[in-house]
Amino acid sequence: MNNFRSLFLLSLISVQAMPASDSEWYESTAGLAQAEPVMRWSFTKESDRTQWKIGADLSLAMASEGVKLQTKGGDPSMVATIPTELTGPLAVKIICRQAEEMSYLELFPAGADGKFNAAHMVRRMVLGKPGWQSVWFSLPVGGLKSLRFDPEGGKHELDLQEIAIYLLKLQRAKEHPVLPKPEWKNTFYLVPIHETFDDARYDDGSRRKDMAKLAEEFGPGRLYMRSGFSASSAQSWHKTSPQRLMPMLEEAGLVWHAHHHVGNHSIGRYPVLLEAVKLDRRNASWRADGNCRGVATNWTDAKVFNEEGLARTSVLTCISRLNKEVVQARLAAARWLNETQGHAAAAREHPEVMISAGCSVENELAMSPHAWGCYSPYSVQEFQDWLRHRGGYEAGKGHAAQAAPEALTGPWAMIAGAQRSAFYDDPSPAEAHGTGVSFNDFYGTKFTSWKLEYWDFADFPAGSLPWAADLGNTLPAEGERGNCNGQGFDAPRVADLKSKFWLAWDNEEAAAAGYRQFSIWAWNQDVVADFVATGFPESHLFSHQIPAEFLSKRVLPEANYRSGMNVPLLRRFTTATPLWTADDTKGNYGGFGLGMTTFDYMADETVFAKARRFDANWALLEYHPDSMKSGYRRCLDSLQALYRQRVHVLAPGWWGYKKPPFMLDGTDFSKAIKDWMKNPSGFDETDQPWDGRALMDFTPPAVHGLKLETVGATKKLTWSDRLWSDVHYATWSLWHEWKGGEFLISRQSASQSKPEVVASVPGTTFTWTDAKPPEGAVRYFVHAKRTAGCSLEGAQATVE
């Protein structure tokens, strides 16, 4: 296993094996790894177990390493009274083990009235894979008299070993480095979605009002926490060139993120993709019955093609790399965005403003209760090439390193001087050609030809299947296939979890990912390549996926794998978008960033932690933790979890929406964001570089822009109100920890061997006049001194 694909899969195995918890933050930043809890209940001890009152929907039984909780109703819970009132900040650690694939825990401190209700819920923590793990909950500052622990309702089991409460005391590192300059890597960006801000029909006066309101809603920001707007940039919409918006945003110290939406549902957003699909109906994504319209997703339109792009169309593009018309159209869309519309130039010329862009937005395969896409002949042919290591996946070709691994193909063989799939040179699926078993024997299939069963390209060249007048596009009847009459190659069309062939086609597990999931991953890689080729910097690009594995709480029984799914389950198992399909496999800041959408129960630290383990450069590009209620506590708790996992770019809600589920400005969600921006950790109001894990005391940077002017008999000193000459928005007043700081003025005349301090001025003043300067040559020195916390002085600036 020495190709890129194998290494990629191995890296994913190691990532997904890690426990989905936020213990790294608590144990390192908060120093709880060695700390003793203020209270601990060990469920191996009867005296500790009896301190919890067990609710009617929960039963408790002894287990080897704790207790087994069995839930049987809609409101399972257990409550403990705290003997001594505890005041925050606090953290609760729960050591538990689940038997199922996914479940959740909820924690409630009692309200002021001593009661528990949804408004007091601290957090819903989604558990990951089965096995022991530590789950942490942070509690808001305030008295804690009792605690309620809720596992998921229904019929489930959970092993519980320990619950402990810790007092949080965040400690600063003893080193005092110079305050680092804010840059892309160490700064957080808040960019609510404002779809009309860059609309060509929106006037500058309205834009300025929105910018002022943004500052009012979320505050002035912080040194390493900046805000701005984001919006979609589709070709079919009325868009203002970003170059026109950049000076206005730069003047206000705001940033911009572009959602480019070059996904396979983008037909209506980019006319060039629409025209490509109309050339040949194989350029669209097919379901198993040959249909490529109708119930392809649950966002159906009255029109087959929604040319205004206001919603997802019912026709999806086929994302196969063999689909050259769509591949070329996708590149043309990137060229329009970056070259014609000017996004690449804006990123180069205004790096403080045009911070990033999302590329392939929520790329998914068809969601249908009937059959799973994509069965376009292009995808079926690429599936065959991928398994056989032929076409673009042949040794020496462009995508050879991404060919199907041995986990799917069986042992490779040395053929024509290279390690290849054993099926590479087989004359038919039934003949092994002396290299292992035949394709049919290995996969349990009965094909007699490598030609496709439906619409093989040798019989029907590209462009020979235009859209029919009635858009029926169903598969040909028996005897009308034009090829093999039931024995040509085809992808599996009936789910069978015990079939090697089905699992080669569909498997969300990264260790042996199916072709459907691989095709989503490959599309994301290729869209980014298009944007880089047209000038946008790769390190500022993000994928943008829905982590489908969190759309359901457990795997369905095999009997229910195809039918009877509710919408979240249907979307999980048919759209083929586990979180790893958004990753570039290049490590932290190695290439493009990992972006995703999360709402409600998916806006959880388990999901955040998994994203960060893939790439520290990760983003939430559509986010709302409580879309139907915008509950303040729920929103603030989710935001604090985002701080612990260091989300890089966050697009919360939609600006201007006044109804659920996407409302933002003027809501409790907005209030939670404003409070969070003031104090992101919830425990220590500091200005820390966003990519750091340890809290540091920083020495002020050197004063710059020092000038000396003779005014009559006096000498006037002035210096810049900016911390750095090339960071335009970063003024001294923006540095939260500069509060109470001062500038020390030193003077040295020709007769003095060393300078002496002659004055100090407040840190909000950037000028000082020497009313009685000594005669002759005089040198002046200015340096900044912090007075809050540790007394730290920065480097001196000199002028004479």
C-alpha positions in Angstrom: 0.0 0.0 0.0 2.3 2.7 -1.2 0.1 5.0 -3.3 -1.5 8.3 -2.3 -4.9 6.8 -1.9 -3.7 4.1 0.5 -1.9 6.7 2.6 -4.9 8.9 2.6 -7.1 6.1 3.9 -4.6 5.1 6.5 -4.5 8.7 7.8 -8.3 8.8 8.0 -8.3 5.6 10.0 -6.1 7.1 12.6 -8.1 10.4 12.7 -11.4 8.7 13.1 -10.1 6.4 15.8 -9.4 9.3 18.1 -12.1 9.9 20.8 -14.5 12.7 19.9 -14.0 14.9 23.0 -12.8 18.3 23.8 -10.4 17.1 26.6 -7.4 18.6 24.9 -8.6 22.1 25.7 -9.6 21.4 29.2 -6.5 19.4 30.1 -4.0 21.7 28.5 -5.3 25.2 28.7 -7.3 24.8 31.9 -4.7 22.4 33.4 -7.2 19.8 34.5 -5.0 16.8 33.6 -3.4 16.9 37.0 -6.1 18.9 38.9 -8.3 17.3 41.6 -12.1 17.8 41.2 -14.0 19.7 43.8 -16.6 16.8 43.6 -16.5 13.3 42.1 -19.0 10.5 41.9 -17.5 7.1 41.1 -20.2 4.8 40.1 -18.3 1.7 41.2 -19.0 2.9 44.8 -22.5 2.4 46.2 -22.2 5.4 48.4 -21.7 7.6 45.3 -24.4 6.0 43.3 -27.0 6.5 46.0 -26.4 10.3 45.9 -28.2 10.4 42.5 -32.0 10.3 42.2 -33.0 8.1 39.3 -36.0 9.2 37.2 -38.8 6.9 36.1 -37.5 6.5 32.5 -34.1 5.4 33.6 -32.8 2.2 35.3 -29.4 1.5 36.7 -27.6 -1.8 36.8 -24.1 -2.7 38.0 -21.5 -3.3 35.3 -17.8 -4.3 35.5 -16.4 -0.8 35.3 -19.3 1.3 36.6 -23.0 1.2 36.0 -25.2 0.4 32.9 -27.9 3.0 32.3 -30.9 1.7 30.4 -33.4 4.3 29.0 -37.0 3.4 28.2 -38.9 6.6 27.7 -38.9 10.2 26.5 -37.4 11.8 29.6 -34.6 9.7 31.2 -32.7 11.6 33.8 -30.7 11.4 37.1 -30.3 14.3 39.5 -27.7 15.0 42.3 -27.9 17.7 44.9 -24.6 19.6 45.5 -23.9 19.6 49.3 -22.1 23.0 49.1 -23.0 25.6 46.6 -20.3 25.9 43.9 -19.6 29.1 42.0 -18.1 29.1 38.5 -16.4 28.9 36.3 -16.8 25.2 36.4 -16.4 22.2 34.2 -18.1 18.8 34.4 -16.3 15.6 33.2 -18.3 12.5 32.4 -16.6 9.2 31.7 -18.9 7.0 29.7 -19.2 4.3 27.1 -21.9 3.7 24.5 -22.8 0.5 22.7 -24.4 2.2 19.7 -22.9 4.2 16.9 -24.1 7.5 18.1 -26.1 9.0 21.0 -26.2 12.2 23.0 -25.9 13.5 26.5 -27.5 16.6 28.0 -26.6 18.4 31.2 -28.8 20.8 33.2 -27.8 22.9 36.2 -30.8 24.0 38.3 -32.2 27.4 37.4 -32.6 30.2 40.0 -36.0 28.7 40.9 -34.4 25.3 41.6 -36.1 23.8 38.5 -34.8 22.2 35.4 -36.1 23.2 32.0 -34.9 23.4 28.4 -33.8 27.1 28.9 -31.2 25.9 31.5 -29.7 23.1 29.4 -26.0 23.6 29.2 -25.2 21.5 26.2 -26.2 18.5 24.1 -23.0 16.6 23.5 -23.2 14.1 20.6 -21.2 11.0 21.3 -19.1 9.5 18.5 -18.1 5.9 18.0 -18.7 3.2 20.7 -16.1 3.0 23.5 -15.0 4.8 26.6 -14.6 8.5 26.3 -14.4 11.6 28.4 -17.1 14.2 27.7 -16.7 17.7 29.1 -19.4 20.3 29.8 -18.6 23.9 30.8 -21.0 25.5 33.3 -21.9 29.2 33.2 -20.6 31.4 36.1 -23.0 31.3 39.0 -24.1 29.2 41.9 -24.5 25.5 41.3 -26.9 23.7 43.7 -27.9 20.6 41.8 -27.1 18.9 38.5 -29.3 16.8 36.1 -27.8 14.4 33.7 -29.9 13.2 30.7 -28.9 10.5 28.3 -30.9 10.2 25.1 -34.5 9.2 25.3 -35.9 6.0 23.9 -34.6 2.5 24.4 -30.8 2.7 24.7 -27.9 1.7 26.9 -24.9 3.7 28.2 -22.2 2.6 30.6 -21.3 5.3 33.1 -18.1 5.3 35.2 -17.6 8.8 36.7 -19.0 12.3 36.9 -16.7 15.0 38.3 -16.8 18.7 38.8 -13.7 20.9 38.4 -13.0 24.5 39.2 -11.5 26.2 36.1 -8.4 28.3 36.7 -6.9 29.3 33.4 -3.2 29.9 33.9 -0.9 32.0 31.8 2.4 30.9 30.5 5.4 32.6 32.1 7.1 33.6 28.9 6.5 37.1 27.7 7.0 37.2 23.9 6.3 40.3 21.8 2.7 40.6 20.8 2.5 38.8 17.4 1.1 40.6 14.4 -2.4 39.5 13.4 -2.4 37.5 10.2 -4.5 35.0 8.4 -3.5 32.0 10.5 -3.8 33.5 13.9 -7.1 35.4 13.5 -10.7 34.4 13.7 -13.3 35.8 11.2 -17.0 36.2 11.8 -18.9 36.6 8.5 -22.7 36.4 8.7 -24.3 35.7 5.4 -25.7 38.8 3.8 -27.0 37.9 0.3 -27.8 41.4 -0.8 -24.7 43.2 0.4 -22.9 42.7 -2.9 -26.1 42.8 -5.0 -25.6 45.3 -7.9 -29.1 46.7 -7.1 -28.1 47.5 -3.4 -26.9 51.0 -2.8 -23.8 52.1 -0.9 -25.9 54.0 1.6 -27.7 50.8 2.6 -24.3 49.0 2.8 -22.9 51.6 5.2 -26.0 51.3 7.4 -25.5 47.5 7.5 -21.8 47.9 8.4 -22.7 50.3 11.2 -25.4 47.9 12.4 -22.9 45.0 12.3 -20.6 46.9 14.7 -23.6 47.6 17.0 -24.8 43.9 16.9 -21.4 42.3 17.6 -19.2 45.0 19.0 -15.9 46.5 17.7 -14.2 43.1 17.5 -10.9 42.2 19.0 -7.3 42.1 17.9 -7.5 38.5 16.7 -11.3 38.4 16.2 -12.6 40.3 13.2 -16.1 40.6 11.6 -17.5 41.3 8.2 -20.0 39.8 5.8 -20.2 36.9 3.3 -22.5 36.2 0.3 -23.0 33.9 -2.6 -21.3 34.9 -5.9 -23.3 33.1 -8.5 -23.0 34.1 -12.2 -26.8 34.2 -12.6 -27.2 36.8 -9.9 -26.8 40.5 -10.1 -23.4 41.0 -8.5 -21.1 43.9 -7.8 -17.4 43.4 -8.5 -15.6 42.7 -5.2 -13.0 45.3 -6.2 -15.7 48.0 -5.8 -16.6 46.8 -2.3 -13.1 46.3 -1.0 -12.2 50.0 -0.2 -15.5 50.5 1.6 -15.0 47.4 3.8 -11.3 48.2 4.3 -12.2 51.7 5.6 -14.5 50.2 8.1 -12.0 47.5 9.1 -14.3 44.7 8.0 -13.7 41.5 6.1 -15.4 39.6 3.2 -15.9 35.9 2.5 -17.3 34.6 -0.8 -19.6 31.5 -1.1 -18.9 30.4 -4.7 -21.4 27.4 -4.8 -19.6 25.5 -7.5 -21.4 22.3 -6.4 -23.1 19.7 -8.5 -26.5 21.4 -7.7 -25.2 24.7 -9.1 -26.9 24.4 -12.6 -29.1 27.4 -12.0 -26.3 29.5 -10.5 -23.8 29.1 -13.4 -25.4 29.1 -16.9 -22.3 27.5 -18.3 -23.0 24.4 -16.2 -26.6 24.4 -17.4 -25.5 24.5 -21.1 -23.1 21.6 -20.5 -25.8 19.4 -19.0 -28.1 20.1 -21.9 -25.5 18.8 -24.4 -26.0 15.3 -23.3 -28.3 13.9 -20.5 -25.5 11.7 -19.3 -23.9 15.0 -18.1 -26.6 15.0 -15.4 -26.7 12.7 -12.3 -28.9 9.7 -12.9 -30.8 7.6 -10.4 -31.0 3.8 -10.8 -34.1 4.0 -13.0 -32.4 6.4 -15.5 -34.3 9.4 -14.2 -32.3 12.6 -13.7 -35.1 14.9 -12.7 -37.9 15.0 -10.2 -37.2 13.8 -6.7 -33.5 13.9 -7.0 -33.2 16.0 -3.8 -35.7 17.2 -1.3 -35.3 20.8 -2.6 -37.5 20.3 -5.8 -38.4 23.1 -8.1 -41.4 23.5 -10.3 -39.0 23.9 -13.1 -36.5 21.3 -14.0 -33.8 23.9 -14.3 -34.0 26.8 -11.9 -32.2 29.4 -14.0 -32.2 32.1 -11.4 -30.4 29.8 -8.9 -32.7 30.8 -6.0 -32.9 27.2 -4.8 -31.4 23.9 -5.6 -32.6 22.5 -8.9 -34.1 19.1 -9.3 -31.3 18.2 -11.8 -27.8 17.6 -10.5 -24.7 17.5 -12.6 -22.8 14.2 -13.0 -19.5 14.8 -11.1 -17.5 12.1 -12.9 -14.1 13.1 -14.1 -14.9 11.5 -17.5 -17.7 14.1 -17.9 -15.5 16.5 -19.9 -18.2 19.0 -20.7 -19.1 19.5 -17.0 -15.4 19.5 -16.1 -14.7 22.3 -18.6 -17.8 24.2 -17.5 -16.7 24.0 -13.9 -13.3 25.5 -14.8 -15.1 28.2 -16.8 -17.2 29.1 -13.7 -14.1 29.5 -11.7 -12.5 31.6 -14.4 -15.5 33.9 -14.4 -15.4 34.3 -10.6 -11.7 34.8 -10.3 -10.7 36.5 -13.6 -13.8 38.3 -14.9 -15.5 39.1 -11.6 -12.1 39.8 -9.9 -12.1 37.6 -6.7 -8.5 36.5 -7.2 -7.3 40.1 -7.7 -9.2 41.2 -4.6 -7.6 38.4 -2.6 -4.1 39.6 -3.8 -4.7 43.3 -3.5 -6.9 43.5 -0.4 -5.7 40.5 1.8 -7.1 42.2 5.0 -10.6 42.3 3.4 -11.0 39.4 0.9 -10.0 36.8 3.5 -11.3 33.5 2.0 -13.8 31.8 -0.3 -15.8 28.6 -0.2 -15.7 26.5 -3.4 -17.7 23.4 -3.8 -20.7 24.1 -1.6 -22.6 21.2 -0.1 -21.7 18.9 -3.0 -24.0 15.8 -2.7 -25.3 12.9 -4.7 -29.0 12.6 -5.4 -31.1 12.1 -2.3 -33.9 9.7 -3.2 -35.9 7.0 -1.4 -36.0 5.0 -4.6 -32.4 4.6 -5.7 -29.0 6.2 -5.1 -27.0 8.2 -7.7 -25.0 8.7 -9.5 -25.7 6.1 -12.2 -24.9 8.2 -15.2 -22.9 6.1 -17.7 -19.9 8.4 -17.0 -20.0 7.5 -13.3 -20.5 3.8 -14.0 -17.5 3.8 -16.5 -15.3 5.7 -14.0 -16.3 3.3 -11.3 -15.0 0.5 -13.5 -11.8 2.3 -14.4 -11.2 3.1 -10.7 -11.5 -0.5 -9.7 -9.4 -1.8 -12.7 -6.8 1.0 -12.5 -7.5 2.0 -16.1 -8.2 5.4 -17.8 -7.2 8.3 -15.7 -6.4 5.9 -12.8 -3.8 3.9 -14.7 -0.2 3.9 -13.5 1.5 7.0 -14.9 -1.8 8.9 -15.5 -3.0 12.0 -13.7 -5.1 10.3 -11.0 -3.2 7.0 -10.7 -2.4 7.7 -7.0 -6.1 7.9 -6.2 -7.1 4.5 -7.8 -9.1 2.1 -5.7 -6.9 0.6 -2.9 -6.4 -3.1 -2.2 -9.0 -2.9 0.5 -11.5 -2.8 -2.3 -9.8 -4.6 -5.2 -8.0 -7.4 -3.4 -4.3 -7.9 -3.8 -2.6 -6.0 -6.6 -0.5 -7.8 -9.2 2.7 -6.8 -11.1 1.3 -6.1 -14.7 3.2 -4.3 -17.4 5.9 -3.1 -15.0 3.6 -1.6 -12.3 1.5 -2.7 -9.3 -2.1 -2.6 -10.5 -5.5 -4.0 -9.8 -5.5 -7.7 -10.8 -8.5 -7.0 -13.1 -6.5 -4.4 -15.1 -5.8 -6.7 -18.2 -8.7 -9.2 -17.8 -10.4 -9.6 -21.3 -13.8 -9.8 -19.6 -15.2 -9.7 -16.1 -15.4 -13.5 -16.2 -11.7 -14.1 -17.2 -8.9 -13.7 -14.8 -6.0 -13.7 -17.4 -3.7 -15.4 -14.9 -3.6 -12.7 -12.3 -5.7 -13.8 -9.3 -9.4 -14.5 -9.5 -11.8 -13.0 -12.0 -13.8 -9.8 -11.3 -17.0 -11.9 -11.2 -15.5 -14.4 -8.8 -14.2 -11.7 -6.5 -17.3 -9.5 -6.4 -20.0 -12.1 -7.0 -21.2 -10.5 -10.3 -22.2 -12.2 -13.6 -21.0 -9.7 -16.2 -19.8 -11.1 -19.6 -18.4 -7.8 -21.0 -16.6 -4.7 -19.9 -19.0 -2.7 -22.1 -21.6 -0.8 -20.2 -25.1 -2.3 -19.9 -26.7 1.1 -20.5 -25.6 3.7 -23.2 -22.1 2.5 -23.6 -19.9 5.2 -25.2 -18.8 3.0 -28.1 -22.4 2.7 -29.2 -23.6 6.2 -28.1 -20.7 8.7 -28.4 -20.7 11.9 -26.2 -23.4 14.3 -27.3 -25.7 11.6 -28.8 -28.2 11.7 -25.9 -29.5 15.3 -25.8 -32.4 16.2 -23.5 -35.6 14.6 -24.8 -38.6 16.8 -25.3 -40.5 15.2 -22.5 -37.4 15.0 -20.2 -38.4 11.4 -19.3 -34.9 10.1 -19.7 -35.7 6.7 -18.5 -33.5 3.6 -19.1 -34.1 1.8 -22.4 -36.5 -1.2 -22.4 -35.2 -4.8 -22.7 -33.9 -5.3 -26.3 -33.3 -1.6 -26.8 -30.1 -1.3 -24.9 -27.9 -1.2 -27.9 -25.3 -3.5 -26.2 -25.3 -6.5 -24.0 -28.9 -7.4 -23.2 -28.6 -7.8 -19.5 -24.9 -8.9 -19.2 -22.9 -5.7 -19.7 -21.1 -4.0 -16.9 -23.1 -1.9 -14.4 -22.9 -0.5 -10.9 -25.0 -2.3 -8.3 -28.5 -1.0 -8.1 -29.8 -2.8 -5.0 -28.2 -2.1 -1.6 -26.7 -5.2 -0.1 -24.4 -4.6 2.9 -23.0 -8.2 2.6 -21.9 -7.7 -1.0 -18.3 -6.7 -1.8 -19.5 -5.1 -5.0 -22.0 -2.9 -3.2 -19.4 -1.8 -0.6 -17.0 -0.9 -3.4 -19.8 1.3 -4.8 -21.1 2.7 -1.5 -19.3 2.8 1.9 -18.9 5.9 4.0 -16.1 4.4 6.2 -12.9 6.0 5.1 -10.8 2.8 5.6 -12.4 1.3 2.5 -14.5 4.2 1.0 -16.9 3.4 -1.8 -16.7 5.0 -5.2 -19.7 7.3 -4.5 -18.0 8.8 -1.5 -14.6 8.9 -3.3 -16.3 10.8 -6.2 -17.5 13.5 -3.8 -14.0 13.8 -2.3 -12.4 14.0 -5.8 -14.9 16.7 -7.0 -13.9 18.9 -4.0 -10.2 18.4 -4.8 -10.8 19.3 -8.5 -12.9 22.4 -7.8 -10.1 23.8 -5.6 -7.6 23.0 -8.4 -9.7 25.1 -10.8 -9.8 28.0 -8.4 -6.0 27.8 -7.8 -5.5 27.6 -11.6 -7.5 30.8 -12.0 -5.5 32.8 -9.4 -7.1 32.4 -5.9 -4.6 31.4 -3.2 -5.2 27.8 -2.1 -4.6 28.4 1.6 -7.5 30.8 1.7 -10.0 28.4 0.0 -12.4 26.1 1.9 -14.4 23.1 1.0 -18.0 23.3 2.2 -19.7 20.0 3.0 -22.5 18.6 5.2 -21.0 16.0 7.6 -23.6 13.3 6.8 -22.4 10.8 9.4 -23.9 13.2 12.1 -27.3 13.4 10.3 -28.5 10.3 12.2 -27.8 8.9 15.6 -27.3 5.3 14.6 -27.0 3.0 11.6 -30.2 1.5 10.4 -30.8 -2.3 10.6 -30.0 -3.9 7.4 -33.6 -4.7 6.7 -34.4 -0.9 6.6 -31.3 0.1 4.6 -33.3 1.2 1.5 -36.8 2.0 2.5 -38.7 3.7 5.3 -36.0 6.3 6.0 -36.8 9.7 7.5 -35.1 12.7 5.8 -31.9 12.8 8.0 -31.3 9.1 7.5 -32.1 9.3 3.8 -29.7 12.2 3.4 -27.0 10.4 5.3 -27.0 7.2 3.4 -27.8 8.5 -0.1 -25.8 11.8 -0.5 -22.4 10.2 0.2 -20.9 13.1 2.2 -19.1 12.0 5.3 -16.9 14.7 6.7 -13.7 13.2 5.3 -14.9 14.1 1.8 -14.2 17.7 2.7 -10.6 17.1 3.7 -7.5 17.7 1.5 -5.4 15.1 3.4 -2.5 17.7 3.5 -2.6 18.3 7.2 -3.0 21.5 9.2 -2.7 24.5 6.8 -1.2 22.2 4.2 -3.6 23.2 1.4 -7.2 24.3 1.4 -9.3 24.4 4.6 -12.1 22.1 5.7 -15.5 23.9 5.6 -18.9 22.6 6.6 -22.5 23.3 7.4 -23.9 22.6 10.9 -27.3 23.4 12.4 -29.0 22.6 15.7 -28.1 19.2 17.1 -25.1 19.0 14.7 -23.8 22.3 16.1 -22.0 20.3 18.7 -18.5 20.0 20.0 -18.2 16.4 18.9 -18.6 17.6 15.3 -16.3 20.6 15.8 -13.6 18.4 17.4 -13.7 15.9 14.5 -13.3 18.8 11.9 -10.3 20.2 13.8 -8.6 16.9 13.9 -8.7 16.7 10.1 -7.5 20.3 9.7 -6.8 23.1 12.2 -7.8 25.4 9.3 -11.5 24.7 9.4 -14.6 26.7 9.0 -18.4 26.7 9.6 -19.8 28.4 6.5 -23.4 27.9 7.4 -24.1 27.7 11.1 -26.9 28.1 13.6 -26.9 26.2 16.9 -30.6 26.8 17.7 -32.4 27.8 14.5 -36.0 27.5 15.7 -35.6 29.3 19.0 -32.3 31.2 18.9 -32.0 30.4 22.7 -29.2 32.5 24.2 -27.7 29.9 26.5 -27.7 27.2 23.8 -26.1 29.6 21.3 -23.4 30.9 23.7 -22.5 27.4 24.8 -22.0 26.3 21.2 -19.9 29.4 20.5 -17.7 28.7 23.5 -17.2 25.1 22.2 -16.1 26.7 18.9 -13.5 28.7 20.8 -12.1 25.5 22.3 -11.9 23.9 18.9 -10.7 27.1 17.2 -13.0 27.5 14.3 -11.2 29.8 11.8 -14.1 31.3 9.8 -17.7 31.4 11.0 -20.7 32.3 9.0 -23.6 32.4 11.5 -27.2 32.7 10.2 -28.5 35.1 7.6 -28.4 38.8 7.9 -31.9 40.4 7.5 -34.0 37.2 8.1 -36.6 37.7 10.7 -38.2 34.3 11.0 -36.8 30.8 11.8 -34.8 28.9 10.9 -32.0 31.3 9.9 -32.7 34.5 11.8 -29.7 36.4 13.2 -29.6 40.1 13.7 -31.8 41.3 16.6 -32.1 37.9 18.1 -30.7 36.1 21.2 -28.3 34.4 18.9 -26.9 37.8 18.0 -26.7 38.8 21.7 -24.8 35.5 22.4 -22.3 36.3 19.6 -21.7 39.8 21.0 -21.0 38.5 24.5 -18.8 35.8 23.1 -16.8 38.2 21.1 -16.1 40.1 24.3 -15.0 37.0 26.1 -14.7 33.9 23.8 -13.4 31.4 26.4 -16.1 32.4 28.9 -13.4 32.5 31.6 -10.7 35.0 30.7 -11.2 38.2 28.8 -7.9 38.1 26.8 -6.6 38.9 23.4 -4.9 35.8 22.4 -3.8 34.6 18.9 -6.5 32.4 17.6 -4.2 29.5 16.8 -2.7 29.4 20.3 -3.7 26.9 23.0 -1.7 28.4 26.0 -2.7 31.8 27.5 0.3 34.2 27.2 1.2 37.6 28.6 2.6 39.6 25.7 5.1 42.4 25.7 3.9 45.4 23.7 5.4 45.8 20.2 7.8 48.6 19.3 6.2 52.0 18.8 6.5 53.1 15.2 5.9 56.2 13.1 7.8 58.4 15.6 8.3 62.0 14.4 9.9 65.1 15.9 8.8 68.6 15.1 10.3 71.9 16.5 7.4 74.3 17.4 8.9 77.6 18.6 10.9 76.8 21.7 9.3 73.4 22.2 9.7 70.0 20.6 6.6 68.0 19.6 6.7 64.2 19.4 4.0 62.2 17.6 3.7 58.4 16.8 1.2 56.1 15.2 -2.0 54.9 16.8 -1.5 51.6 15.0 0.3 48.7 16.6 2.0 47.8 13.3 2.5 50.0 10.2 1.2 47.4 7.8 -1.9 46.2 9.7 -4.4 49.0 9.0 -7.3 48.0 11.4 -5.1 47.2 14.4 -5.0 50.2 16.7 -3.7 50.3 20.2 -7.2 50.7 21.5 -8.3 47.4 19.8 -5.8 45.4 22.0 -8.0 44.5 25.0 -5.0 43.9 27.3 -3.6 47.3 26.6 -6.2 48.8 28.8 -4.4 51.1 31.3 -1.2 50.9 29.3 1.0 54.0 28.9 3.8 55.3 26.7 7.0 56.2 28.5 9.0 59.1 27.0 12.8 59.2 27.6 15.2 61.9 26.6 19.0 62.1 26.2 21.0 65.2 25.6 24.6 65.5 24.5 25.8 65.8 28.1 24.0 62.7 29.3 25.5 59.2 29.1 22.1 57.5 29.1 18.5 58.5 28.5 16.2 59.4 31.4 12.4 59.0 31.6 10.9 62.5 31.5 7.2 61.8 31.1 4.5 59.1 30.6 1.3 59.6 28.7 -1.9 57.5 28.6 -2.1 54.7 26.1 -4.8 56.5 24.3 -2.6 59.5 23.5 -0.1 59.5 20.6 1.7 62.9 21.1 3.8 64.7 23.7 5.3 68.1 23.7 8.6 68.8 25.5 8.0 72.3 26.9 11.6 72.8 27.9 14.0 70.8 25.8 17.7 71.1 26.5 19.9 73.0 24.2 21.8 71.2 21.5 21.2 67.8 20.0 18.5 65.8 21.8 17.4 62.2 21.3 13.9 61.0 22.3 12.8 57.5 23.0 9.2 56.2 23.3 8.2 52.8 24.4 4.9 51.1 25.5 4.4 49.7 28.9 1.5 47.5 30.0 0.2 48.3 33.5 -2.6 45.7 33.8 -1.5 42.2 34.9 2.2 41.8 34.5 4.2 45.0 34.0 5.8 44.5 30.6 7.6 47.0 28.5 8.1 47.0 24.7 11.1 47.9 22.6 12.1 51.6 22.3 11.6 53.8 19.3 14.2 56.5 18.8 14.1 59.9 17.0 16.5 62.9 17.2 
